[in-house]
Amino acid sequence: MKTTAAWINRRNALRALLFLGVAGLLAAIALLAYLFLIVKPRLPSLEAVTDYKPKIPLRIYTADNVLIGEFGEEHRDFVPIAQIPDMMKKAVLAIEDTRFYEHDGIDWIRMMGAMKANLTGGFRQGGSTISMQVARNFFLTREKILSRKLNEVMLTYKIEDALAKDEILELYMNQIYLGQRSFGFAAAAQTYFGKSLKEVSVAEMAMLAGLPKNPARHNPVVNFKRAKARQEVVLRRLLDLEYITQEQYDKAVKETIRVNHRGQEFDTHAEYVAELARQAAVAEFNEEAYTRGIVVRTTIVSADQNAAYESVRRNVIAYDQRHGYRGPEAFITLPEDGEERDEAIDDALGKRPTSDGLIPAVVLEAGAKEVRAETADGEDIVIKGDGLKLAAGALSSKAKESIRLRPGAIIRVAKDAKERWSVTQVPQVAAAFVAIDSVTGAYHAMVGGFDYNLQKFNHVTQAWRQPGSSLKPFVYSAAVEKGYSPGTLINDVPIELPGGANGEPWRPQNDDFKFDGPIPMREALSKSKNVPSVRILNAVTVPYAHEFLGRFGFDLTRHPTNLTMALGTGAVTPQQLAGAYSVFANGGYKVQPYLIARIEDATGKVLKATPAPGRLDEASRVLDARNAFIVDSMLRDVTRSGTGATATQRIGRNDLAGKTGTTNDAVDGWFGGYGGGIVAVAWMGYDEPKSLGGREFGSSLALPIWIDYMKVALARRPVVERPVPEGVVQMDGDWVYEEYANDPTVKGIDLNEAVPEGVVPADAPPGTSPAAPPVVPVTPGAPASNIVPVPPTAAPRLPPPPGD
């Protein structure tokens, strides 16, 4: 009986095994049928991988190939497989797919090994091959369901059949997401280390190779400790596979990794330039501009741009600090609980971004001699000595609560060259600077504001402001064209003209409310005299001068058709003023400022180009060469002995020329000028027009910006000599058109008016002293407008631009 029972059990077992075998075979046949009859026909086209077109962002470069802007959802650099360093490929294969070149897309040996490792411990390498990851990244979701896995397997075989191994690896290394908006290893190298793939070390390559498994967890910016641990796993794997030596391993493990924590920043600050270039690219290519790898090459020179940016920042901060401390930006309550306290600080500082060195911090303790504060990165800092100079008043026990430094106050701090902290603040005043080539019109530098991240408005191209006395050279140019000379005498005495407020006369004043009697036109411009300028405009007539402004590219609808035009009561942009001054700088030719040199596709093919102008064409002449020469000679005097004399003193060149400008109540401060073939304009003012201060002028606001830039930009440029053009002769010691040399009508303007008591005429004998100065009525000026021209029938009684 026992024998029979055993035989029956064996028979039943064999039957069960046979049944399972048949069932398994049928299941396999069914699965294969499903794969080949259902799944395979529905597989997507491989065009995405066989004709790979990565989404490469729009990039903006300077003329000397410095990256200044990047726009697009994905930060990516496509690098052909042949150009990827061999060690980078080995590091990726070592940790992701060791048998990549041996299997046919599905590594069954590796799958079994992974299952065993997961059960027993040891080195764990996932079951997905690089080919499978390519299939998943290009075509599938990450849902862990059977149908998706079957699709992945069939797609993997299809990809392996269509592409060579190196092509698959190339796709993987350029497409894989590696954190921080970076796709592909080339982009990740730039993002994390600020290097190209060719520059990264073995240690850095290992850290990059460790990212694909979990870019969020192993991101060195977010969690360096985990990234370091993952890097060492990769290095150990490289050593085990004998891709590196023990010496290389030891060196890589000990190497100090410097990770870029700033995010996507650029060495050259040209955010306003990059935005203009972006707009141009989008206008040309629409949304494709962000994915086609379009490259825009601008005319900006990186060294010039750096000088302009630093000059604007430095001088705006200097202006802001000499007008005193405004107090903390806000106040928060600091909880007693340490964890809650940290959260409150993090929340408050997270809302206030750093402005290039002006770092937000929360005051923890405040005393007359020392302030302790915490920054957003958790650093506990101490400020003392000169670092408290700006905020000294806010540390007084008598300080108002709104400005007093106390625990919970949110302030700005900065570090000097010696690593010492100081209290500072973000300026509220705006500024702009632009520099162009006087012959070609190509932009060399553009700074549209103090900080693009705080304000996107580009003051260079968008801000219409009153130019003040910086417009006077163009009125004087009209006078030269009428035959007047820099030596023409103008009677600098009080004047009354119709058109004032309430039916009263308009009485323009000089900046110091003093009058010099008859003075040469050259001196009137050099000293920025208002009354002589009004007399000059009156002599050449307003309609003539107004039309004459059009030669320089000014928008005539924004300038008044009355005598206040001589004082710059119209409106210009810094860009427009730079273009206008270039006419004097280049000898009388109008140039069109331009920013985009050329636009290329991802392969370097030129899609659009702006040919750089060569020699100036007579067709573009808008001003007689003689006129440009004579006005230039007067503008050089401004920078030698006039209101802009600091320029020549600090830069030490004799080819500098320009003009200061300060509008009514010092609402706007300007300096426009040129030298060495570069034309530059600087401006400072508040967006909501208000006085910059009673002691502030164009010479103290804008001129320092211009000087600091020009010292750098002109360092390697030769001095520009201006030969005397044919048809210009000397009369009474100054230049004049040859045809007017003996014309007595252009030797003086309004000289028949009596010189008031107390005025010493310019031609008086040495030692002559004035009598008691007259009482000159001073009337308040109308508010300056930054966009609205003054109506011709209601000329305001404008006091002079102070200190211009």
GUKOL-85651 format. One record per residue (C-alpha): x, z, y; chain; residue in three letters. Coordinates in steps of 0.2 Angstrom, whole numbers. Example, Ala and Ser with C-alpha at 12.3 -4.5 7.8 and 13.67 -1.06 7.14 Angstrom:
<sites>
      px      pz      py   chain   res
      62      39     -22       A   ALA
      68      36      -5       A   SER
</sites>
This chain:
<sites>
      px      pz      py   chain   res
       0       0       0       A   MET
      14       4      12       A   LYS
      22     -13       9       A   THR
       6     -22      12       A   THR
       3     -12      28       A   ALA
      21     -16      34       A   ALA
      18     -34      31       A   TRP
       2     -35      40       A   ILE
      10     -26      55       A   ASN
      24     -39      55       A   ARG
      12     -53      54       A   ARG
       2     -46      69       A   ASN
      18     -44      79       A   ALA
      23     -62      75       A   LEU
       5     -68      80       A   ARG
       6     -58      96       A   ALA
      23     -65     100       A   LEU
      17     -83      96       A   LEU
       2     -80     107       A   PHE
      13     -74     121       A   LEU
      25     -88     119       A   GLY
      11    -101     119       A   VAL
       3     -92     134       A   ALA
      19     -92     143       A   GLY
      22    -110     139       A   LEU
       5    -114     145       A   LEU
       7    -104     161       A   ALA
      24    -112     164       A   ALA
      16    -129     162       A   ILE
       2    -124     173       A   ALA
      14    -118     186       A   LEU
      24    -134     185       A   LEU
       9    -144     187       A   ALA
       3    -134     202       A   TYR
      20    -135     210       A   LEU
      22    -154     207       A   PHE
       4    -159     208       A   LEU
      -3    -147     222       A   ILE
      12    -140     231       A   VAL
      24    -154     232       A   LYS
      12    -167     239       A   PRO
       7    -155     253       A   ARG
      25    -150     258       A   LEU
      29    -154     276       A   PRO
      40    -168     282       A   SER
      58    -164     283       A   LEU
      60    -172     300       A   GLU
      63    -156     308       A   ALA
      79    -153     298       A   VAL
      84    -171     295       A   THR
      82    -176     313       A   ASP
      86    -158     320       A   TYR
      83    -156     338       A   LYS
      87    -138     343       A   PRO
      78    -131     358       A   LYS
      93    -130     370       A   ILE
      90    -122     387       A   PRO
      92    -129     404       A   LEU
     109    -125     411       A   ARG
     116    -125     429       A   ILE
     134    -127     433       A   TYR
     145    -127     448       A   THR
     156    -142     453       A   ALA
     170    -134     444       A   ASP
     160    -131     428       A   ASN
     156    -113     430       A   VAL
     139    -108     422       A   LEU
     127    -100     436       A   ILE
     110    -102     428       A   GLY
     101    -104     411       A   GLU
      82    -106     409       A   PHE
      73    -107     393       A   GLY
      64     -96     380       A   GLU
      79     -98     368       A   GLU
      97     -95     372       A   HIS
     106    -107     361       A   ARG
     122    -118     360       A   ASP
     122    -131     346       A   PHE
     140    -132     338       A   VAL
     143    -145     324       A   PRO
     149    -138     308       A   ILE
     166    -145     310       A   ALA
     169    -135     326       A   GLN
     163    -119     319       A   ILE
     179    -108     314       A   PRO
     182    -107     296       A   ASP
     182     -88     296       A   MET
     165     -87     304       A   MET
     158     -98     290       A   LYS
     167     -87     277       A   LYS
     160     -71     285       A   ALA
     142     -78     284       A   VAL
     143     -85     267       A   LEU
     152     -68     261       A   ALA
     137     -58     266       A   ILE
     123     -70     265       A   GLU
     126     -82     251       A   ASP
     143     -82     241       A   THR
     138     -96     229       A   ARG
     131    -107     242       A   PHE
     142    -122     237       A   TYR
     139    -119     219       A   GLU
     120    -117     217       A   HIS
     106    -130     219       A   ASP
      97    -121     232       A   GLY
      90    -106     221       A   ILE
     104     -95     215       A   ASP
      96     -88     199       A   TRP
     112     -79     194       A   ILE
     112     -70     211       A   ARG
      93     -66     210       A   MET
      97     -57     193       A   MET
     112     -48     201       A   GLY
     102     -43     216       A   ALA
      88     -36     204       A   MET
     102     -26     194       A   LYS
     110     -20     210       A   ALA
      94     -14     217       A   ASN
      91      -4     201       A   LEU
     109       3     198       A   THR
     116       4     216       A   GLY
     132      -5     223       A   GLY
     133     -20     234       A   PHE
     116     -27     238       A   ARG
     114     -45     242       A   GLN
      96     -51     244       A   GLY
      89     -65     233       A   GLY
      86     -78     247       A   SER
     100     -91     248       A   THR
     104     -99     265       A   ILE
      95    -115     259       A   SER
      79    -104     257       A   MET
      82     -96     274       A   GLN
      82    -113     282       A   VAL
      66    -118     273       A   ALA
      58    -102     279       A   ARG
      65    -102     297       A   ASN
      60    -120     300       A   PHE
      43    -122     290       A   PHE
      36    -105     284       A   LEU
      30     -88     289       A   THR
      37     -72     283       A   ARG
      21     -67     273       A   GLU
      26     -59     256       A   LYS
      13     -68     246       A   ILE
      15     -79     230       A   LEU
       9     -96     238       A   SER
      22     -94     252       A   ARG
      36     -90     240       A   LYS
      31    -105     229       A   LEU
      31    -116     245       A   ASN
      48    -109     249       A   GLU
      55    -114     232       A   VAL
      49    -132     233       A   MET
      55    -134     251       A   LEU
      72    -127     246       A   THR
      74    -140     233       A   TYR
      67    -154     244       A   LYS
      80    -149     258       A   ILE
      94    -148     245       A   GLU
      90    -165     239       A   ASP
      89    -173     257       A   ALA
     104    -164     265       A   LEU
     122    -161     261       A   ALA
     128    -143     259       A   LYS
     137    -143     276       A   ASP
     122    -150     285       A   GLU
     112    -136     278       A   ILE
     125    -123     284       A   LEU
     125    -131     301       A   GLU
     106    -130     303       A   LEU
     107    -111     298       A   TYR
     121    -107     309       A   MET
     113    -115     324       A   ASN
      95    -110     321       A   GLN
      95     -92     315       A   ILE
      89     -78     327       A   TYR
     102     -65     330       A   LEU
      94     -54     343       A   GLY
      94     -53     362       A   GLN
      85     -70     364       A   ARG
     100     -78     355       A   SER
      98     -92     342       A   PHE
     114     -97     332       A   GLY
     131     -89     331       A   PHE
     138     -98     346       A   ALA
     125     -91     358       A   ALA
     127     -74     350       A   ALA
     145     -74     353       A   ALA
     142     -77     372       A   GLN
     128     -65     373       A   THR
     137     -50     364       A   TYR
     155     -53     368       A   PHE
     155     -66     382       A   GLY
     166     -78     372       A   LYS
     165     -94     363       A   SER
     165     -95     344       A   LEU
     183    -101     345       A   LYS
     188     -85     354       A   GLU
     180     -71     344       A   VAL
     191     -61     333       A   SER
     189     -57     314       A   VAL
     181     -40     319       A   ALA
     169     -49     330       A   GLU
     165     -62     318       A   MET
     160     -49     305       A   ALA
     149     -40     317       A   MET
     140     -57     321       A   LEU
     139     -61     302       A   ALA
     130     -44     300       A   GLY
     116     -48     311       A   LEU
     105     -60     301       A   PRO
      98     -47     289       A   LYS
      91     -37     303       A   ASN
      95     -42     321       A   PRO
      85     -28     328       A   ALA
      93     -14     318       A   ARG
     111     -21     318       A   HIS
     111     -26     336       A   ASN
     127     -20     345       A   PRO
     118     -18     362       A   VAL
     104      -8     355       A   VAL
     113       2     342       A   ASN
     132       0     341       A   PHE
     134      13     327       A   LYS
     123       4     315       A   ARG
     131     -13     320       A   ALA
     148      -6     317       A   LYS
     143       1     300       A   ALA
     136     -16     295       A   ARG
     152     -25     302       A   GLN
     162     -14     290       A   GLU
     151     -20     275       A   VAL
     155     -38     280       A   VAL
     173     -34     281       A   LEU
     174     -26     264       A   ARG
     165     -41     257       A   ARG
     178     -53     265       A   LEU
     192     -42     257       A   LEU
     184     -41     240       A   ASP
     183     -60     240       A   LEU
     201     -62     246       A   GLU
     196     -71     262       A   TYR
     206     -59     272       A   ILE
     221     -48     268       A   THR
     222     -29     268       A   GLN
     231     -30     284       A   GLU
     218     -40     292       A   GLN
     205     -29     286       A   TYR
     213     -13     292       A   ASP
     216     -21     309       A   LYS
     198     -27     311       A   ALA
     191     -10     306       A   VAL
     201      -2     319       A   LYS
     198     -15     333       A   GLU
     189      -9     348       A   THR
     174     -20     351       A   ILE
     169     -23     369       A   ARG
     150     -27     369       A   VAL
     142     -35     384       A   ASN
     128     -23     389       A   HIS
     123     -32     405       A   ARG
     112     -45     397       A   GLY
     112     -62     403       A   GLN
     123     -62     419       A   GLU
     135     -74     426       A   PHE
     152     -72     434       A   ASP
     147     -81     449       A   THR
     131     -75     459       A   HIS
     122     -91     463       A   ALA
     104     -87     459       A   GLU
      96     -96     474       A   TYR
     106    -111     470       A   VAL
     101    -110     451       A   ALA
      83    -109     456       A   GLU
      83    -124     467       A   LEU
      92    -134     453       A   ALA
      79    -128     441       A   ARG
      65    -134     452       A   GLN
      74    -151     453       A   ALA
      75    -152     434       A   ALA
      57    -148     431       A   VAL
      51    -160     444       A   ALA
      61    -173     434       A   GLU
      58    -169     416       A   PHE
      43    -157     416       A   ASN
      43    -143     403       A   GLU
      55    -153     392       A   GLU
      69    -147     405       A   ALA
      69    -131     396       A   TYR
      72    -137     378       A   THR
      81    -153     379       A   ARG
      98    -146     384       A   GLY
      97    -153     401       A   ILE
     113    -149     411       A   VAL
     112    -149     430       A   VAL
     129    -150     439       A   ARG
     128    -145     457       A   THR
     140    -147     472       A   THR
     143    -129     473       A   ILE
     162    -123     472       A   VAL
     163    -107     463       A   SER
     177     -99     473       A   ALA
     167    -103     489       A   ASP
     151     -96     482       A   GLN
     159     -80     477       A   ASN
     166     -78     495       A   ALA
     149     -81     502       A   ALA
     140     -69     491       A   TYR
     153     -55     493       A   GLU
     153     -58     512       A   SER
     134     -57     514       A   VAL
     133     -42     503       A   ARG
     147     -33     512       A   ARG
     141     -36     529       A   ASN
     123     -33     526       A   VAL
     128     -16     519       A   ILE
     139     -13     534       A   ALA
     125     -16     546       A   TYR
     113      -6     536       A   ASP
     124       9     535       A   GLN
     129       9     553       A   ARG
     110      11     557       A   HIS
     109      27     547       A   GLY
     102      34     531       A   TYR
      83      31     528       A   ARG
      81      44     514       A   GLY
      78      44     496       A   PRO
      67      30     489       A   GLU
      55      42     481       A   ALA
      53      60     473       A   PHE
      49      65     456       A   ILE
      45      83     448       A   THR
      59      88     436       A   LEU
      51      97     421       A   PRO
      59     113     414       A   GLU
      59     106     396       A   ASP
      75      96     393       A   GLY
      67      82     383       A   GLU
      52      80     396       A   GLU
      65      80     410       A   ARG
      75      66     402       A   ASP
      59      56     399       A   GLU
      54      58     417       A   ALA
      71      53     423       A   ILE
      71      38     412       A   ASP
      54      33     417       A   ASP
      58      34     436       A   ALA
      74      25     435       A   LEU
      68      11     423       A   GLY
      57       5     438       A   LYS
      71       3     449       A   ARG
      84     -11     444       A   PRO
     102     -10     449       A   THR
     107     -21     463       A   SER
     124     -26     459       A   ASP
     133      -9     461       A   GLY
     119       0     470       A   LEU
     114      11     455       A   ILE
      98      21     455       A   PRO
     100      40     451       A   ALA
      90      56     451       A   VAL
      97      71     461       A   VAL
      99      86     449       A   LEU
     107      98     462       A   GLU
     110      96     481       A   ALA
     121     106     492       A   GLY
     130     102     509       A   ALA
     146      99     500       A   LYS
     141      92     484       A   GLU
     127      82     475       A   VAL
     125      81     457       A   ARG
     114      66     450       A   ALA
     110      57     434       A   GLU
     110      38     432       A   THR
      99      27     421       A   ALA
     112      27     407       A   ASP
     113      46     406       A   GLY
     129      48     416       A   GLU
     130      65     425       A   ASP
     139      61     441       A   ILE
     146      72     456       A   VAL
     146      66     474       A   ILE
     157      75     487       A   LYS
     168      72     502       A   GLY
     167      55     510       A   ASP
     154      50     497       A   GLY
     141      61     506       A   LEU
     145      54     524       A   LYS
     130      42     525       A   LEU
     118      56     519       A   ALA
     125      70     528       A   ALA
     110      72     539       A   GLY
      99      72     524       A   ALA
     108      87     517       A   LEU
     105      98     532       A   SER
      93     112     531       A   SER
      85     105     546       A   LYS
      82      88     538       A   ALA
      64      82     537       A   LYS
      56      83     520       A   GLU
      54      64     519       A   SER
      73      61     519       A   ILE
      80      78     513       A   ARG
      91      76     497       A   LEU
      84      89     484       A   ARG
      82      89     465       A   PRO
      70      75     460       A   GLY
      75      64     474       A   ALA
      78      46     469       A   ILE
      93      39     477       A   ILE
     106      25     476       A   ARG
     124      28     472       A   VAL
     139      17     472       A   ALA
     157      18     465       A   LYS
     172      13     476       A   ASP
     189       5     470       A   ALA
     195      22     466       A   LYS
     180      26     455       A   GLU
     173      39     468       A   ARG
     154      40     469       A   TRP
     145      39     486       A   SER
     127      40     492       A   VAL
     121      23     498       A   THR
     105      13     499       A   GLN
      97      -4     497       A   VAL
      97     -13     514       A   PRO
      80     -19     520       A   GLN
      87     -32     532       A   VAL
      88     -50     526       A   ALA
     102     -62     528       A   ALA
     107     -80     523       A   ALA
     122     -91     522       A   PHE
     125    -109     519       A   VAL
     141    -120     519       A   ALA
     141    -139     517       A   ILE
     155    -152     518       A   ASP
     154    -160     535       A   SER
     157    -178     529       A   VAL
     147    -179     512       A   THR
     134    -165     516       A   GLY
     138    -158     499       A   ALA
     134    -139     498       A   TYR
     149    -128     495       A   HIS
     140    -111     495       A   ALA
     122    -105     497       A   MET
     116     -87     498       A   VAL
      97     -86     501       A   GLY
      96     -67     503       A   GLY
     104     -50     499       A   PHE
      98     -50     481       A   ASP
      88     -63     472       A   TYR
      81     -50     459       A   ASN
      74     -40     473       A   LEU
      67     -55     483       A   GLN
      66     -73     477       A   LYS
      62     -80     495       A   PHE
      76     -92     500       A   ASN
      80     -89     518       A   HIS
      92    -104     519       A   VAL
      79    -117     515       A   THR
      62    -108     518       A   GLN
      65     -96     533       A   ALA
      60    -104     550       A   TRP
      68     -93     563       A   ARG
      71     -94     582       A   GLN
      89    -100     584       A   PRO
      92     -92     601       A   GLY
     109     -98     609       A   SER
     115    -107     593       A   SER
     104    -121     600       A   LEU
     112    -122     617       A   LYS
     126    -134     611       A   PRO
     113    -148     607       A   PHE
     106    -146     625       A   VAL
     123    -147     632       A   TYR
     126    -162     621       A   SER
     111    -171     630       A   ALA
     119    -167     646       A   ALA
     136    -175     641       A   VAL
     126    -190     636       A   GLU
     119    -190     654       A   LYS
     136    -190     661       A   GLY
     140    -172     664       A   TYR
     156    -165     660       A   SER
     163    -148     653       A   PRO
     170    -146     671       A   GLY
     153    -149     679       A   THR
     150    -134     690       A   LEU
     133    -125     688       A   ILE
     126    -113     700       A   ASN
     124     -96     690       A   ASP
     112     -88     702       A   VAL
      95     -81     700       A   PRO
      82     -94     698       A   ILE
      63     -94     699       A   GLU
      52    -107     690       A   LEU
      34    -109     687       A   PRO
      26    -105     671       A   GLY
      28     -86     669       A   GLY
      15     -74     663       A   ALA
       0     -70     674       A   ASN
       3     -84     686       A   GLY
      20     -76     691       A   GLU
      37     -86     691       A   PRO
      48     -86     676       A   TRP
      64     -78     680       A   ARG
      77     -81     666       A   PRO
      91     -68     665       A   GLN
     109     -68     659       A   ASN
     114     -56     645       A   ASP
     122     -44     656       A   ASP
     110     -47     671       A   PHE
     125     -52     681       A   LYS
     128     -69     690       A   PHE
     145     -78     693       A   ASP
     140     -91     705       A   GLY
     146    -109     702       A   PRO
     155    -110     685       A   ILE
     160    -124     674       A   PRO
     148    -130     660       A   MET
     162    -126     648       A   ARG
     162    -108     653       A   GLU
     143    -107     654       A   ALA
     143    -111     635       A   LEU
     158    -101     631       A   SER
     150     -85     638       A   LYS
     133     -91     633       A   SER
     125     -90     650       A   LYS
     106     -92     650       A   ASN
     103     -97     668       A   VAL
     116    -111     669       A   PRO
     108    -117     652       A   SER
      91    -118     660       A   VAL
      98    -127     675       A   ARG
     107    -140     664       A   ILE
      90    -143     654       A   LEU
      81    -145     670       A   ASN
      94    -157     676       A   ALA
      93    -169     661       A   VAL
      74    -166     660       A   THR
      65    -158     646       A   VAL
      57    -174     638       A   PRO
      75    -181     636       A   TYR
      83    -166     629       A   ALA
      68    -163     617       A   HIS
      69    -181     610       A   GLU
      88    -179     609       A   PHE
      87    -164     597       A   LEU
      79    -176     585       A   GLY
      96    -185     583       A   ARG
     102    -169     574       A   PHE
      88    -168     561       A   GLY
      78    -154     570       A   PHE
      59    -154     567       A   ASP
      53    -158     585       A   LEU
      36    -151     582       A   THR
      44    -134     580       A   ARG
      53    -134     597       A   HIS
      44    -131     614       A   PRO
      43    -145     627       A   THR
      47    -133     642       A   ASN
      63    -125     649       A   LEU
      63    -111     636       A   THR
      70    -124     624       A   MET
      87    -120     632       A   ALA
      86    -102     625       A   LEU
      82    -107     608       A   GLY
      64    -102     607       A   THR
      59    -115     594       A   GLY
      62    -113     575       A   ALA
      75    -119     563       A   VAL
      81    -115     545       A   THR
      99    -111     542       A   PRO
     100    -127     531       A   GLN
      94    -137     546       A   GLN
     106    -129     558       A   LEU
     121    -133     546       A   ALA
     116    -151     545       A   GLY
     115    -152     564       A   ALA
     132    -144     567       A   TYR
     139    -156     555       A   SER
     136    -170     568       A   VAL
     149    -162     580       A   PHE
     161    -158     565       A   ALA
     162    -176     558       A   ASN
     162    -185     575       A   GLY
     144    -190     577       A   GLY
     137    -195     560       A   TYR
     121    -187     553       A   LYS
     123    -182     534       A   VAL
     110    -177     522       A   GLN
     114    -160     514       A   PRO
     112    -161     495       A   TYR
     115    -150     480       A   LEU
     113    -159     464       A   ILE
     128    -170     460       A   ALA
     121    -176     443       A   ARG
     110    -172     428       A   ILE
     115    -174     410       A   GLU
     107    -173     393       A   ASP
     113    -162     379       A   ALA
     126    -176     374       A   THR
     133    -177     391       A   GLY
     125    -194     395       A   LYS
     121    -195     414       A   VAL
     102    -196     417       A   LEU
     103    -195     436       A   LYS
     117    -195     449       A   ALA
     119    -193     468       A   THR
     134    -204     472       A   PRO
     146    -194     484       A   ALA
     147    -202     500       A   PRO
     164    -210     504       A   GLY
     168    -215     522       A   ARG
     155    -212     535       A   LEU
     145    -227     538       A   ASP
     142    -232     556       A   GLU
     124    -235     551       A   ALA
     122    -216     550       A   SER
     130    -213     567       A   ARG
     118    -203     579       A   VAL
     130    -197     592       A   LEU
     143    -206     602       A   ASP
     160    -201     596       A   ALA
     165    -196     614       A   ARG
     150    -184     615       A   ASN
     155    -176     598       A   ALA
     173    -174     604       A   PHE
     168    -167     621       A   ILE
     155    -154     614       A   VAL
     168    -150     600       A   ASP
     181    -145     613       A   SER
     168    -133     621       A   MET
     163    -126     605       A   LEU
     182    -122     601       A   ARG
     183    -112     617       A   ASP
     168    -102     611       A   VAL
     179     -96     596       A   THR
     195     -94     606       A   ARG
     189     -85     622       A   SER
     170     -84     621       A   GLY
     157     -75     612       A   THR
     165     -80     595       A   GLY
     183     -76     599       A   ALA
     184     -65     584       A   THR
     184     -80     573       A   ALA
     201     -87     579       A   THR
     208     -70     580       A   GLN
     204     -65     562       A   ARG
     206     -82     554       A   ILE
     221     -88     564       A   GLY
     217    -107     565       A   ARG
     215    -118     580       A   ASN
     202    -130     573       A   ASP
     187    -117     573       A   LEU
     172    -121     583       A   ALA
     155    -114     584       A   GLY
     141    -104     593       A   LYS
     134     -87     592       A   THR
     115     -84     594       A   GLY
     105     -69     597       A   THR
      86     -70     600       A   THR
      75     -60     611       A   ASN
      77     -41     608       A   ASP
      90     -45     594       A   ALA
      77     -51     582       A   VAL
      88     -64     574       A   ASP
     107     -65     574       A   GLY
     116     -82     571       A   TRP
     133     -90     570       A   PHE
     134    -109     566       A   GLY
     151    -117     566       A   GLY
     164    -127     557       A   TYR
     183    -129     553       A   GLY
     193    -138     541       A   GLY
     179    -150     536       A   GLY
     167    -136     532       A   ILE
     151    -132     541       A   VAL
     143    -115     539       A   ALA
     129    -105     546       A   VAL
     126     -87     544       A   ALA
     109     -78     549       A   TRP
     103     -60     549       A   MET
      86     -53     553       A   GLY
      71     -44     546       A   TYR
      57     -54     536       A   ASP
      44     -45     547       A   GLU
      53     -49     564       A   PRO
      59     -34     573       A   LYS
      74     -29     583       A   SER
      90     -27     574       A   LEU
      96     -15     587       A   GLY
     100     -14     605       A   GLY
     119     -15     602       A   ARG
     118     -29     589       A   GLU
     122     -47     593       A   PHE
     125     -63     584       A   GLY
     144     -59     586       A   SER
     141     -42     577       A   SER
     128     -48     564       A   LEU
     131     -66     558       A   ALA
     149     -70     564       A   LEU
     157     -57     552       A   PRO
     149     -65     537       A   ILE
     155     -82     543       A   TRP
     173     -76     546       A   ILE
     174     -67     529       A   ASP
     169     -83     521       A   TYR
     179     -95     531       A   MET
     195     -85     528       A   LYS
     193     -89     509       A   VAL
     186    -107     510       A   ALA
     199    -113     523       A   LEU
     214    -105     515       A   ALA
     220    -121     507       A   ARG
     212    -133     519       A   ARG
     223    -142     532       A   PRO
     219    -140     551       A   VAL
     208    -154     557       A   VAL
     215    -162     573       A   GLU
     203    -172     584       A   ARG
     211    -187     592       A   PRO
     204    -191     609       A   VAL
     192    -206     607       A   PRO
     193    -222     617       A   GLU
     182    -220     633       A   GLY
     185    -202     637       A   VAL
     196    -198     652       A   VAL
     201    -182     662       A   GLN
     192    -178     678       A   MET
     196    -162     688       A   ASP
     205    -156     673       A   GLY
     192    -159     660       A   ASP
     184    -172     649       A   TRP
     171    -185     654       A   VAL
     165    -202     649       A   TYR
     176    -215     658       A   GLU
     161    -223     666       A   GLU
     156    -207     675       A   TYR
     174    -202     680       A   ALA
     171    -206     699       A   ASN
     152    -202     699       A   ASP
     149    -188     712       A   PRO
     132    -184     706       A   THR
     138    -176     689       A   VAL
     151    -165     697       A   LYS
     138    -151     700       A   GLY
     121    -144     697       A   ILE
     110    -135     710       A   ASP
     126    -130     720       A   LEU
     116    -131     736       A   ASN
     108    -114     732       A   GLU
     114     -99     741       A   ALA
     125     -87     731       A   VAL
     117     -70     732       A   PRO
     125     -55     739       A   GLU
     137     -47     726       A   GLY
     141     -62     717       A   VAL
     159     -68     716       A   VAL
     159     -87     714       A   PRO
     171     -94     701       A   ALA
     181    -103     714       A   ASP
     183     -88     725       A   ALA
     201     -83     731       A   PRO
     209     -71     720       A   PRO
     206     -53     724       A   GLY
     188     -56     732       A   THR
     177     -41     728       A   SER
     158     -42     728       A   PRO
     147     -33     740       A   ALA
     134     -21     733       A   ALA
     126     -30     718       A   PRO
     108     -36     721       A   PRO
      93     -28     713       A   VAL
      88     -41     700       A   VAL
      70     -39     693       A   PRO
      70     -37     674       A   VAL
      54     -42     666       A   THR
      50     -38     648       A   PRO
      51     -53     636       A   GLY
      37     -60     626       A   ALA
      39     -56     607       A   PRO
      49     -69     598       A   ALA
      40     -79     585       A   SER
      49     -86     569       A   ASN
      38    -101     567       A   ILE
      27    -104     582       A   VAL
      34    -115     596       A   PRO
      31    -109     614       A   VAL
      16    -119     622       A   PRO
      23    -130     636       A   PRO
      11    -123     649       A   THR
      15    -105     646       A   ALA
      33    -102     647       A   ALA
      37     -84     643       A   PRO
      48     -74     654       A   ARG
      62     -71     642       A   LEU
      76     -59     645       A   PRO
      93     -66     639       A   PRO
     100     -65     621       A   PRO
     110     -49     623       A   PRO
     129     -50     620       A   GLY
     128     -68     615       A   ASP
</sites>
